Amino acid sequence: MLVDTQSIMELNRAIRQISEIHDQIHRTGIYRGIRSFPVALAGVVGLLAAAFQHLIIGLKPKPRLFVYYWVCVAVFNIIMNFSMITWRYFTKELPRERRKTLHVAEQFMPCLAAGFVVTLGALFMGGRILNLLPGLWAIIFSMGSFATRPYQPKRSGWIALYYLLSGTVLLSLAPSGKSLNPWCMGIVFGVGHIMSGGVLYWNLERKREE
């Protein structure tokens, strides 16, 4: 049987086009793997951490101890949310949804990596550089939020802008050391995560319940 070269070329072209369409689908549209409850709970944890900081590390902790404390809070919240995402990835999501999960993670991971590097560098240098960290954390987190905004529900862009503006304010407070006030962290990240959870619930989960 003679092989029709033209037909094979058309078939390969069609396969490539289908592959490109599938790739475009999982790179667009709303991502539903992040749930409102763990996100909002992370915000509550942030507010509680601010309220009880004086009992855990003292009223006027050294900047380095302040950084260690809030890094622990952040790590706890990251583990909590990524555990939920991982559980859904292996138990709930279809292959197409898993591809989108990986793509969204690829968009957000540079934010976490930048936060880690900046924190490590500031701890290494020490001194008043540590006063800049709360503002830098907020701005870096806003960049991650903006990067994933195309996959988030409506109004998520305002949350990202909230982190950006809050980070700018915290940087302006850094020279005086007021950026290391626990309520700066509690309000920026605690309230920010609660608002994010509200946006997720109102735009995604509430609609499913109706």
C-alpha positions, 0 to 999 in steps of 0.5 A: 500500500502506497503511503500518501505523503500529503495525507500524513503531513495534513494529519501531523498538522492537525495533531499539532493544532489539537495539541496547541488548542489543548495547551491554550485551554489549560493556560487560560480560564479560571483555576479552581484548585485553590479553595476559599477556606484554607486561604481565609484560614491563612489570613486568620492565622496571620491575625492571630500571629500578630495578636499573640506575638508579644506572648511568644517572642516578647514585646520588643523582639530583635529584628532577626527574631521578628523575621524568624517568627513571621517566616514560621507563620508563612511556612505554616500557611504555605504548607497548609494551602499547598497540602490542600492543592496537592490533595485535590491534585491527586484525588479530585482533578482530571488530567486537564485540570492537573495540567492547569494546576502545574501551570499556575504553580509555575507562575507562582513559584518564582514569587516564593523563590524570590521571597526566599532569596531576599529573606536569606540575603537580608538575614545574612546582611542583618542590621536595618536591612531587616526593616525592609523585609515586610514591605518586600514580602508584600510587594513580592507576593503582589507580583505572584498574585499579578502573575496568576491573575488571569487564572483567578476570579474577578476582583483578584487583581484588586487584591494584588494591588492591595499587596503592592500598595501595602508593601509600598507603605511598609517600605516607607515605614522601614527607616523608622522601624515601624514596619516591624510592628506585628500588626503591619504584618497581620493587617497586610497579610491577614486581611489580604488573605481573608479578602482573597478567600472571600473573592474565591468563595463569592465568585466560584464556590457560592455559584456552585452551591446555588 
